[in-house]
């Protein structure tokens, strides 16, 4: 699989809430002045909507999904 396609398929939209306490996430957002924010976080909160609003999150992914699974599966 093409690396660009692989990475593109890992992203989740901001309106899809990550499962809490499972895997660290990386999110991509914009601050109030329009600057890009790329941040990692271990999502533990039930306040996902407020987190999305605060960081201007556009998309996110599970960091663990970036690595090959046991047995070589992607």
NULUMDREN-505324 format. One line per 3 residues: their letters; for each residue x, y, z of N, C-alpha, C. Coordinates in steps of 0.2 Angstrom, whole numbers. Layout:
% residues N
a	X Y Z X Y Z X Y Z | ...
END
This chain:
% residues 74
xxx	4 -6 0 0 0 0 4 6 0 | 2 11 -4 6 18 -4 6 21 3 | 12 23 5 12 26 12 7 32 13
xxx	7 36 8 2 42 8 -5 40 10 | -7 35 6 -14 32 7 -15 29 14 | -10 25 16 -10 22 22 -11 27 28
xxx	-7 33 28 -7 38 33 -14 41 32 | -16 43 26 -23 46 25 -29 42 28 | -28 36 28 -34 31 30 -34 31 38
xxx	-28 33 41 -28 32 49 -32 38 52 | -33 44 49 -36 50 52 -43 49 53 | -46 51 58 -53 51 60 -55 58 60
xxx	-61 60 58 -64 66 59 -65 69 66 | -65 75 67 -65 78 74 -72 76 77 | -77 75 73 -83 73 76 -84 66 79
xxx	-79 62 77 -79 55 80 -74 55 86 | -77 53 91 -74 54 98 -69 47 99 | -63 48 101 -58 43 102 -61 39 108
xxx	-59 33 108 -60 28 114 -56 30 120 | -58 32 125 -54 35 131 -50 29 134 | -44 31 136 -39 26 140 -37 20 136
xxx	-37 21 129 -34 15 125 -27 16 122 | -26 22 119 -20 23 115 -19 31 115 | -13 33 115 -12 40 114 -14 42 107
xxx	-16 48 106 -19 51 100 -14 57 98 | -14 58 91 -11 64 88 -17 67 85 | -17 74 87 -22 78 83 -19 84 80
xxx	-23 86 75 -22 91 70 -27 96 71 | -25 102 73 -30 108 73 -28 115 72 | -32 120 73 -30 127 72 -32 131 78
xxx	-27 135 80 -28 139 86 -33 145 84 | -35 149 88 -39 155 87 -36 160 82 | -30 160 81 -27 164 76 -25 161 69
xxx	-27 155 69 -26 151 63 -20 147 62 | -16 147 67 -10 143 67 -11 136 68 | -7 131 64 -8 124 65 -6 122 72
xxx	-10 117 75 -8 114 81 -7 107 80 | -2 103 81 -1 96 80 1 94 87 | -3 90 91 -1 88 98 -3 81 99
xxx	1 78 104 -1 71 106 -4 72 113 | -8 67 114 -12 67 120 -14 60 122 | -15 58 128 -18 52 130 -25 54 132
xxx	-30 52 128 -36 55 129 -40 51 135 | -41 54 140 -45 51 146 -51 55 148 | -53 60 145 -58 64 147 -65 63 143
xxx	-70 64 146 -77 64 143 -79 70 140 | -74 75 140 -76 82 137 -73 82 130 | -74 78 126 -71 78 119 -73 84 115
xxx	-79 86 115 -82 91 112 -78 98 114 | -77 99 120 -74 105 123 -66 105 121 | -63 99 120 -56 98 118 -56 100 111
xxx	-61 98 107 -61 99 100 -62 107 99 | -66 110 102 -67 117 102 -61 121 104 | -58 119 110 -52 123 112 -46 122 108
xxx	-45 117 105 -39 116 101 -40 117 93 | -47 117 91 -49 118 84 -47 112 81 | -48 106 84 -46 99 81 -50 98 74
xxx	-47 96 69 -50 95 63 -50 87 62 | -44 84 64 -44 77 63 -39 74 69 | -39 67 70 -35 64 75 -34 57 72
xxx	-29 54 75 -27 47 74 -24 44 81 | -25 37 81 -22 33 86 -15 32 85 | -10 34 89 -3 34 87 -1 26 86
xxx	-4 22 90 -3 15 89 -4 12 82 | -9 15 79 -10 13 72 -5 15 67 | 0 19 69 6 20 64 11 15 64
xxx	10 10 69 15 5 69 12 -2 67 | 16 -6 64 14 -13 62 12 -17 67 | 6 -20 66 3 -25 71 7 -31 72
xxx	6 -35 77 10 -41 78 8 -46 72 | 12 -49 69 11 -54 63 12 -50 57 | 14 -44 57 15 -40 51 9 -37 48
xx	3 -37 51 -3 -34 48 -2 -26 49 | -5 -23 45 -6 -15 45 -12 -14 48
END
